């Protein structure tokens, strides 16, 4: 072997050593980054809601808890007891200050929460909204029903219950997605059931202690009402109590919203005709997983989505609705 051949072999071997070292360095760097991502993902995931005193949130709590157990992370459900939008915004800032791994939000008022959501994301905390959206914010993803479409489903059920004609009440409270359901009711009546007239929209405040009184007053003001369409989780039980106390069970048909345990017996006994339920468990369960995967960089949409300045999560996930009737209500009871 000539001296030149020996020099070439030496240089080739050195190049291999350097390449191997570089590769090992890259692998080590990737491993460090992966461990850092995993550590970041293992923090706390907080669900910030509003009107948390009502039983509606049981499925969201279960979905949040189950996903936390599966992922090995801490989960927390919190929020104002009543419809306190300013209080919810203040609580969001308090949550951001303790730097959780991710935040899920049911927004009471989109405009009030948008600045706080932006501050969270700018601090490196990903945010997903549940049911209602805050589109003019930096939130990563929104999950839930289309409120307008859910209202149309409820309107169709109520029209069937009352034979496609008559005066009806609609029950709601002023959260964006819930108000969209009222518009869905009105739209389906206008399109398909012109003989149905909405004589009043009742604000039951999503308050189980106040709702029966609100519907009782509306029934007194409109004694010829034949149906009630509820668009929030407490409109069903509230209107059922009012109808029962007015001795108008069977004469006033009710379509409720959601699957609250204290409302389901009224479907069983026929006081409530049926209900339009959200897939609440799925909303919280999927949202927690999405934020975890984002933090852990498990979704390889791009090698570095942050550097690319993109949102790797699906922007909107519509979870759809489920119809509860007297025939299937027993299957919706929580165990």
C-alpha positions as CSV (number, residue, x, y, z in Angstrom):
1,X,0.0,0.0,0.0
2,X,1.4,3.3,-1.0
3,X,1.8,6.3,1.3
4,X,-1.0,8.1,-0.6
5,X,-3.3,5.1,-0.1
6,X,-2.6,5.1,3.6
7,X,-3.3,8.9,3.8
8,X,-6.6,8.4,2.0
9,X,-7.7,5.6,4.3
10,X,-6.8,7.6,7.3
11,X,-8.8,10.6,6.1
12,X,-11.7,8.3,5.3
13,X,-11.6,6.8,8.7
14,X,-11.4,10.2,10.4
15,X,-14.4,11.3,8.3
16,X,-16.4,8.3,9.5
17,X,-15.4,9.0,13.1
18,X,-16.5,12.7,12.8
19,X,-19.7,11.7,11.1
20,X,-20.5,9.2,13.8
21,X,-19.7,11.7,16.5
22,X,-22.0,14.3,14.8
23,X,-24.7,11.7,14.5
24,X,-24.4,10.7,18.1
25,X,-24.5,14.4,19.1
26,X,-27.6,14.9,17.0
27,X,-29.2,11.8,18.6
28,X,-28.2,13.0,22.1
29,X,-29.6,16.5,21.3
30,X,-32.9,14.9,20.1
31,X,-33.0,12.7,23.2
32,X,-32.6,15.8,25.4
33,X,-35.3,17.6,23.5
34,X,-37.6,14.6,23.7
35,X,-37.1,14.3,27.5
36,X,-37.7,18.1,27.9
37,X,-40.9,17.8,25.9
38,X,-42.0,14.8,27.9
39,X,-41.3,16.6,31.2
40,X,-43.3,19.7,29.9
41,X,-46.2,17.5,28.9
42,X,-46.4,15.9,32.4
43,X,-47.6,19.0,34.1
44,X,-51.1,20.1,35.2
45,X,-54.1,20.4,32.8
46,X,-56.8,22.8,34.0
47,X,-60.4,22.9,32.8
48,X,-61.7,26.4,33.5
49,X,-65.5,26.6,33.2
50,X,-68.4,28.8,34.4
51,X,-71.6,28.1,36.3
52,X,-69.8,25.1,37.8
53,X,-72.5,24.5,40.5
54,X,-74.7,22.7,38.0
55,X,-74.7,18.9,37.4
56,X,-74.1,19.3,33.7
57,X,-70.3,19.2,34.1
58,X,-70.2,15.6,35.4
59,X,-69.2,14.2,32.0
60,X,-66.5,16.8,31.4
61,X,-65.1,16.0,34.8
62,X,-65.1,12.3,34.0
63,X,-63.4,12.7,30.6
64,X,-60.8,15.1,32.2
65,X,-60.1,12.7,35.0
66,X,-59.9,9.6,32.8
67,X,-57.5,11.2,30.3
68,X,-55.3,12.4,33.2
69,X,-55.0,8.9,34.6
70,X,-54.2,7.4,31.2
71,X,-51.6,10.1,30.5
72,X,-50.1,10.2,34.0
73,X,-50.8,13.9,34.4
74,X,-52.6,16.1,37.0
75,X,-56.0,17.4,36.0
76,X,-58.1,20.1,37.7
77,X,-61.7,21.3,37.1
78,X,-62.5,24.8,38.3
79,X,-64.4,28.0,37.6
80,X,-67.0,30.5,39.1
81,X,-70.1,28.9,40.6
82,X,-72.4,31.2,38.7
83,X,-72.4,33.1,35.4
84,X,-69.6,35.5,36.5
85,X,-67.7,36.3,33.3
86,X,-65.4,38.8,34.9
87,X,-64.6,36.3,37.6
88,X,-63.8,33.7,35.0
89,X,-61.4,36.1,33.3
90,X,-59.6,36.9,36.6
91,X,-59.4,33.2,37.4
92,X,-57.8,32.6,34.0
93,X,-55.0,35.0,34.8
94,X,-54.5,33.3,38.2
95,X,-54.2,29.9,36.4
96,X,-51.7,31.3,33.8
97,X,-49.6,32.6,36.7
98,X,-49.1,29.1,38.1
99,X,-47.9,27.9,34.6
100,X,-49.9,24.7,34.0
101,X,-49.1,22.5,31.0
102,X,-52.4,23.2,29.3
103,X,-55.8,24.9,29.7
104,X,-59.2,23.9,28.6
105,X,-61.9,26.6,28.7
106,X,-65.6,26.8,28.4
107,X,-65.9,30.5,27.6
108,X,-68.7,32.5,29.3
109,X,-67.9,35.5,27.2
110,X,-65.5,35.3,24.3
111,X,-64.5,39.0,24.3
112,X,-63.7,39.0,28.0
113,X,-61.5,35.9,27.8
114,X,-59.6,36.6,24.6
115,X,-56.8,38.7,26.2
116,X,-56.2,36.1,28.9
117,X,-56.0,33.3,26.4
118,X,-53.5,35.2,24.4
119,X,-51.4,35.8,27.5
120,X,-51.5,32.1,28.2
121,X,-50.3,31.1,24.8
122,X,-47.6,33.7,24.8
123,X,-46.4,32.2,28.1
124,X,-46.1,28.9,26.4
125,X,-49.4,27.3,27.7
126,X,-51.5,25.8,24.9
127,X,-55.3,26.5,25.2
128,X,-58.3,24.6,23.8
129,X,-61.8,25.9,24.0
130,X,-64.8,23.6,24.8
131,X,-68.3,24.0,23.4
132,X,-68.0,27.7,22.8
133,X,-65.2,29.3,20.8
134,X,-63.0,32.4,21.2
135,X,-62.0,32.7,17.5
136,X,-60.3,36.1,17.9
137,X,-57.7,34.6,20.2
138,X,-54.5,32.5,19.9
139,X,-56.3,29.3,21.2
140,X,-55.0,26.2,19.4
141,X,-58.2,24.2,19.0
142,X,-62.0,24.3,19.7
143,X,-64.1,21.2,20.4
144,X,-67.8,20.7,20.8
145,X,-71.2,20.9,19.2
146,X,-72.3,23.3,16.6
147,X,-74.9,25.2,18.7
148,X,-77.0,26.2,15.7
149,X,-77.2,22.6,14.5
150,X,-78.0,21.3,18.0
151,X,-80.9,23.8,18.1
152,X,-82.2,22.5,14.8
153,X,-82.1,18.9,16.2
154,X,-84.1,20.1,19.3
155,X,-86.5,22.0,17.2
156,X,-87.2,19.0,15.0
157,X,-87.9,16.9,18.2
158,X,-90.2,19.5,19.6
159,X,-92.1,19.9,16.3
160,X,-92.7,16.1,16.3
161,X,-93.9,16.2,19.9
162,X,-96.5,19.0,19.4
163,X,-97.6,17.9,15.9
164,X,-95.9,20.7,14.0
165,X,-98.0,23.6,15.3
166,X,-98.7,25.7,18.3
167,X,-97.1,28.3,20.6
168,X,-93.8,27.4,22.3
169,X,-91.3,28.8,24.8
170,X,-87.5,28.5,24.4
171,X,-85.2,28.5,27.4
172,X,-81.6,29.6,27.5
173,X,-78.9,31.6,29.2
174,X,-76.5,34.1,27.6
175,X,-73.5,32.0,26.6
176,X,-72.5,32.2,22.9
177,X,-73.0,28.5,21.9
178,X,-76.2,28.3,24.0
179,X,-77.7,31.4,22.2
180,X,-76.8,29.8,18.9
181,X,-79.1,26.9,19.8
182,X,-82.0,29.2,20.2
183,X,-81.4,30.5,16.7
184,X,-81.3,26.9,15.5
185,X,-84.7,26.3,17.0
186,X,-86.1,29.4,15.3
187,X,-84.5,28.5,12.0
188,X,-86.0,25.0,11.7
189,X,-89.4,26.3,12.7
190,X,-89.2,29.0,10.0
191,X,-88.1,26.6,7.3
192,X,-90.3,23.6,8.0
193,X,-93.0,24.4,10.6
194,X,-94.5,27.9,10.0
195,X,-97.4,27.1,12.3
196,X,-95.1,27.0,15.3
197,X,-94.7,30.4,17.0
198,X,-92.0,31.2,19.6
199,X,-93.9,33.5,22.0
200,X,-91.0,34.0,24.5
201,X,-87.3,33.3,25.1
202,X,-86.8,32.6,28.8
203,X,-83.4,33.3,30.5
204,X,-83.2,30.6,33.1
205,X,-79.7,31.7,34.0
206,X,-78.6,28.0,33.9
207,X,-79.5,28.1,37.6
208,X,-81.4,25.1,38.9
209,X,-82.8,27.0,41.8
210,X,-84.1,29.8,39.6
211,X,-85.2,28.0,36.5
212,X,-88.5,26.6,37.8
213,X,-89.6,30.1,38.7
214,X,-88.6,31.5,35.3
215,X,-90.7,28.9,33.5
216,X,-93.6,29.1,35.8
217,X,-93.8,32.9,35.2
218,X,-93.6,32.3,31.4
219,X,-96.4,29.7,31.5
220,X,-98.6,32.1,33.5
221,X,-97.9,34.8,30.9
222,X,-98.6,32.4,28.0
223,X,-101.3,29.9,29.1
224,X,-101.8,28.6,25.6
225,X,-98.2,27.3,25.2
226,X,-98.0,23.7,24.0
227,X,-94.2,23.2,24.0
228,X,-90.9,24.2,25.6
229,X,-87.5,23.8,24.0
230,X,-84.6,24.0,26.4
231,X,-81.1,24.9,25.2
232,X,-79.0,24.6,28.4
233,X,-78.5,21.8,30.9
234,X,-80.9,23.2,33.5
235,X,-83.7,24.2,31.2
236,X,-85.1,20.6,31.2
237,X,-85.6,20.0,34.9
238,X,-86.6,23.6,35.5
239,X,-89.3,23.6,32.9
240,X,-90.5,20.1,33.9
241,X,-91.0,21.2,37.5
242,X,-92.9,24.3,36.3
243,X,-95.1,22.2,34.0
244,X,-95.8,19.6,36.7
245,X,-96.6,22.2,39.3
246,X,-99.0,23.9,36.9
247,X,-100.7,20.5,36.4
248,X,-99.9,20.6,32.7
249,X,-97.9,17.5,32.3
250,X,-98.6,15.9,28.9
251,X,-100.3,19.1,27.7
252,X,-97.0,21.0,27.4
253,X,-94.3,18.9,25.6
254,X,-90.7,19.5,26.6
255,X,-87.5,18.9,24.8
256,X,-84.5,19.3,27.1
257,X,-80.7,19.7,26.6
258,X,-78.0,17.4,27.8
259,X,-78.0,14.4,30.1
260,X,-78.1,15.7,33.7
261,X,-78.8,12.9,36.1
262,X,-81.5,15.0,37.9
263,X,-83.3,15.6,34.6
264,X,-83.4,12.0,33.2
265,X,-86.2,10.8,35.6
266,X,-88.5,13.3,34.0
267,X,-87.9,11.6,30.6
268,X,-88.6,8.3,32.2
269,X,-91.9,9.4,33.5
270,X,-92.9,11.2,30.3
271,X,-92.8,14.7,31.7
272,X,-90.0,15.5,29.2
273,X,-90.4,14.2,25.7
274,X,-86.7,13.9,25.0
275,X,-83.3,15.6,25.2
276,X,-80.5,16.6,22.9
277,X,-77.2,15.6,24.6
278,X,-73.7,16.8,23.9
279,X,-70.8,14.4,23.9
280,X,-69.3,16.1,26.8
281,X,-67.0,13.3,28.0
282,X,-65.4,13.2,24.5
283,X,-64.8,16.9,24.5
284,X,-62.7,16.9,27.7
285,X,-61.1,13.6,26.9
286,X,-59.9,14.5,23.4
287,X,-58.9,18.1,24.3
288,X,-56.6,16.9,27.1
289,X,-55.0,14.4,24.9
290,X,-54.5,17.0,22.1
291,X,-52.7,19.4,24.4
292,X,-50.6,16.6,25.9
293,X,-49.5,15.4,22.5
294,X,-48.7,19.0,21.5
295,X,-46.5,19.5,24.6
296,X,-44.8,16.1,24.1
297,X,-44.3,16.8,20.4
298,X,-45.9,13.4,19.7
299,X,-47.7,14.7,16.6
300,X,-45.0,14.9,13.9
301,X,-46.8,17.4,11.6
302,X,-43.5,19.2,11.2
303,X,-40.1,18.7,12.7
304,X,-40.4,22.1,14.5
305,X,-43.9,23.5,14.3
306,X,-43.0,26.4,16.6
307,X,-40.2,27.6,14.3
308,X,-42.6,27.3,11.4
309,X,-45.2,29.4,13.2
310,X,-48.1,27.0,12.6
311,X,-50.8,25.4,14.7
312,X,-50.4,21.6,14.3
313,X,-53.7,20.8,15.9
314,X,-57.1,20.5,14.1
315,X,-58.6,24.0,14.4
316,X,-62.2,22.7,15.0
317,X,-63.6,19.4,16.1
318,X,-67.3,19.0,16.0
319,X,-68.4,16.3,18.4
320,X,-72.1,16.2,17.5
321,X,-75.2,15.3,19.6
322,X,-77.1,12.3,20.9
323,X,-80.9,12.0,21.2
324,X,-82.3,10.8,24.5
325,X,-85.8,9.4,24.5
326,X,-87.9,7.4,26.9
327,X,-86.8,4.2,25.0
328,X,-83.1,4.7,25.6
329,X,-82.9,7.0,28.7
330,X,-81.8,4.2,31.0
331,X,-78.6,3.8,29.0
332,X,-77.6,7.4,29.7
333,X,-77.7,7.2,33.5
334,X,-74.3,7.6,35.2
335,X,-73.1,4.6,37.2
